[in-house]
């Protein structure tokens, strides 16, 4: 089964969420629906996941308006996170049950799916000379040393009847000051970083699309083809 990859450009959060919902429903109604990955960039947005705590948002309504940041409560897992320009967001719409059957697993594993997403990110940033790693007890991908871990990619997913939505956000070259107004993912003790911050140079968001397509192919063992189609 092929995976369709689409770059939708900059899309407001609710539009992207609505598009995901439509595609998840098509998967539920049609077992032969192909798996898809939507790559997007969002305007400045904070989202609170199913375990999100409002006290981890450090701005009031007036301050949010002044910063030009909107807030949404969403159905993915996890706590609060930031989305904004310069961040590459991926939304895989995958039939995880079908994938498990194809690979001979007795049942699909959400835990393994999250580990696979982490592996895609780790492989995609490796050509930049960056060694991403997993931090036991946390999801996402980290850079730096064990004594100074810095989170570069956050993961938050939702699975309904075996169909995935939401996904991951990789900090390529976002406005890092926007992370100072939240407690990212509810983690007080460690910081966040970006590819550009680590490499001390600007990185175009689109330059990551091809590496990610190849690494999704490697990790998920599917052939990938692309389309320029926009969300309706």
C-alpha positions as CSV (number, residue, x, y, z in Angstrom):
1,X,0.0,0.0,0.0
2,X,1.4,3.4,-1.0
3,X,1.6,6.4,1.1
4,X,0.5,9.7,-0.4
5,X,2.5,12.7,0.8
6,X,1.1,16.2,0.5
7,X,2.7,19.6,1.4
8,X,-0.2,21.9,2.2
9,X,1.9,24.9,3.0
10,X,0.8,27.3,5.8
11,X,-2.6,26.3,7.0
12,X,-4.4,27.5,10.1
13,X,-4.7,24.8,12.8
14,X,-8.5,24.2,12.7
15,X,-8.5,23.9,8.9
16,X,-5.8,21.2,9.1
17,X,-7.6,19.4,11.9
18,X,-10.8,19.4,9.9
19,X,-9.0,18.0,6.9
20,X,-7.5,15.2,9.1
21,X,-11.0,14.4,10.4
22,X,-12.4,14.0,6.9
23,X,-9.6,11.7,5.9
24,X,-9.9,9.6,9.0
25,X,-13.6,9.1,8.4
26,X,-12.8,8.0,4.8
27,X,-10.4,5.4,6.2
28,X,-13.1,4.1,8.5
29,X,-15.6,3.8,5.7
30,X,-13.2,2.3,3.2
31,X,-10.7,-0.3,4.2
32,X,-8.8,0.1,1.0
33,X,-8.2,3.9,1.5
34,X,-4.5,4.6,1.1
35,X,-2.3,5.9,4.0
36,X,-1.4,9.6,3.8
37,X,0.9,12.1,5.3
38,X,0.0,15.8,5.4
39,X,3.0,18.2,5.9
40,X,2.0,21.7,7.0
41,X,3.2,24.8,8.7
42,X,0.8,26.7,11.1
43,X,0.4,30.3,12.1
44,X,1.3,30.9,15.8
45,X,-0.8,28.5,17.8
46,X,-0.8,26.8,21.2
47,X,-2.6,23.5,21.5
48,X,-3.6,21.6,24.7
49,X,-3.8,17.9,24.3
50,X,-6.0,15.5,26.3
51,X,-3.7,15.8,29.3
52,X,-3.1,19.5,28.8
53,X,-3.1,21.7,31.9
54,X,-4.2,25.3,31.5
55,X,-1.7,26.4,34.1
56,X,1.0,25.5,31.6
57,X,-0.1,28.4,29.5
58,X,1.6,31.4,31.0
59,X,-0.2,34.2,29.1
60,X,-3.6,35.6,29.7
61,X,-6.1,36.4,26.9
62,X,-4.9,40.0,26.5
63,X,-1.2,38.9,26.3
64,X,-2.1,36.1,23.8
65,X,-3.9,38.7,21.6
66,X,-0.9,41.0,21.8
67,X,1.4,38.2,20.7
68,X,-1.0,37.1,17.9
69,X,-1.2,33.6,19.2
70,X,-4.4,31.5,19.3
71,X,-5.2,28.6,21.6
72,X,-7.1,25.3,20.8
73,X,-8.0,22.3,23.0
74,X,-7.5,19.2,20.8
75,X,-7.9,15.5,21.0
76,X,-4.3,14.4,20.6
77,X,-2.4,12.9,23.5
78,X,0.0,15.0,25.6
79,X,0.1,18.4,27.2
80,X,0.6,21.9,25.7
81,X,2.8,22.6,22.7
82,X,3.5,25.4,20.2
83,X,3.0,25.4,16.5
84,X,4.2,28.3,14.3
85,X,6.0,29.5,11.2
86,X,9.4,27.7,10.8
87,X,8.1,24.5,12.3
88,X,7.5,21.4,10.1
89,X,4.3,19.6,11.2
90,X,3.5,16.1,9.9
91,X,0.0,14.5,10.2
92,X,0.1,10.8,9.2
93,X,-3.3,9.4,8.5
94,X,-2.4,5.7,8.8
95,X,-4.4,2.5,9.1
96,X,-2.3,1.0,11.9
97,X,-4.3,-2.3,12.1
98,X,-3.6,-2.9,8.4
99,X,0.0,-2.0,8.8
100,X,0.4,-4.4,11.7
101,X,-1.3,-7.2,9.7
102,X,1.1,-6.6,6.8
103,X,4.1,-6.9,9.1
104,X,2.8,-10.0,10.8
105,X,2.1,-8.5,14.2
106,X,-0.6,-10.1,16.3
107,X,-2.1,-6.7,17.1
108,X,-1.1,-3.1,16.4
109,X,0.9,-1.2,18.9
110,X,0.4,2.5,19.5
111,X,3.7,2.5,21.5
112,X,5.6,1.1,18.5
113,X,3.9,3.6,16.2
114,X,5.2,6.5,18.3
115,X,8.7,4.9,18.4
116,X,8.6,4.7,14.6
117,X,7.7,8.4,14.3
118,X,10.7,9.2,16.5
119,X,12.9,7.1,14.3
120,X,11.8,8.9,11.2
121,X,12.8,12.2,12.8
122,X,16.1,10.9,14.0
123,X,17.0,9.6,10.6
124,X,15.8,12.8,8.8
125,X,18.0,15.2,10.9
126,X,21.1,13.0,10.7
127,X,22.3,14.4,7.4
128,X,22.6,17.8,9.1
129,X,25.1,16.3,11.5
130,X,22.6,16.2,14.4
131,X,22.3,13.1,16.5
132,X,18.8,12.8,17.8
133,X,17.9,10.5,20.6
134,X,15.1,9.2,22.8
135,X,14.8,10.3,26.3
136,X,13.4,7.4,28.5
137,X,10.1,8.4,30.0
138,X,9.3,11.1,27.4
139,X,8.1,11.1,23.8
140,X,9.7,13.1,21.1
141,X,13.3,13.6,19.9
142,X,16.0,15.2,21.8
143,X,19.4,16.8,21.1
144,X,22.3,17.7,23.3
145,X,23.8,15.6,26.0
146,X,22.1,13.6,28.7
147,X,23.1,16.3,31.2
148,X,21.7,19.1,29.0
149,X,18.8,17.5,26.9
150,X,16.9,19.8,24.5
151,X,13.7,18.8,22.8
152,X,13.7,19.4,19.1
153,X,10.5,17.5,18.1
154,X,7.3,16.9,19.9
155,X,4.9,14.0,19.2
156,X,1.2,13.9,20.0
157,X,-1.2,11.5,18.3
158,X,-4.8,10.3,18.3
159,X,-6.0,6.9,17.2
160,X,-9.6,6.1,16.5
161,X,-10.6,2.5,15.4
162,X,-7.0,1.9,14.4
163,X,-6.7,5.1,12.3
164,X,-4.0,7.7,13.3
165,X,-4.2,11.4,13.2
166,X,-2.2,14.4,14.6
167,X,1.5,13.5,14.6
168,X,4.8,15.4,15.2
169,X,6.2,18.9,15.1
170,X,9.9,19.5,14.3
171,X,11.4,22.8,15.3
172,X,13.3,23.8,12.1
173,X,13.6,27.6,12.5
174,X,10.6,28.9,14.5
175,X,10.4,31.9,16.8
176,X,11.8,30.3,19.9
177,X,10.5,33.0,22.2
178,X,7.0,31.7,21.8
179,X,8.1,28.6,23.8
180,X,8.9,30.8,26.7
181,X,5.1,31.5,27.2
182,X,4.3,27.9,28.0
183,X,5.7,24.9,29.8
184,X,6.2,22.8,26.7
185,X,4.7,19.3,27.0
186,X,4.4,20.0,30.7
187,X,8.2,19.6,31.1
188,X,9.7,22.2,33.4
189,X,13.1,20.7,33.9
190,X,14.4,20.7,30.3
191,X,14.5,23.2,27.4
192,X,13.6,23.2,23.7
193,X,15.7,23.9,20.7
194,X,15.5,24.0,16.9
195,X,17.7,22.8,14.0
196,X,18.7,26.4,13.1
197,X,19.6,27.1,16.7
198,X,21.8,24.0,17.0
199,X,23.5,24.7,13.6
200,X,23.6,28.5,13.9
201,X,22.2,29.0,10.5
202,X,18.8,29.3,8.8
203,X,17.3,26.2,7.3
204,X,14.4,26.4,4.8
205,X,11.4,24.3,5.9
206,X,10.9,22.8,2.4
207,X,14.5,21.4,2.5
208,X,13.2,18.8,5.0
209,X,10.4,17.4,2.9
210,X,12.5,15.1,0.7
211,X,14.5,13.6,3.6
212,X,11.3,13.0,5.5
213,X,9.7,11.3,2.6
214,X,12.7,8.9,2.2
215,X,12.8,8.2,5.9
216,X,9.1,7.5,6.2
217,X,9.7,5.0,3.4
218,X,12.6,3.3,5.2
219,X,10.9,3.1,8.6
220,X,7.4,2.3,7.5
221,X,8.5,0.0,4.6
222,X,6.1,1.5,2.1
223,X,6.6,3.1,-1.3
224,X,5.9,6.9,-1.1
225,X,4.7,9.1,-3.9
226,X,3.8,12.8,-3.7
227,X,1.1,15.2,-4.8
228,X,0.8,19.0,-4.7
229,X,-2.9,18.8,-3.9
230,X,-4.2,21.4,-1.4
231,X,-6.7,20.7,1.3
232,X,-10.3,21.6,0.4
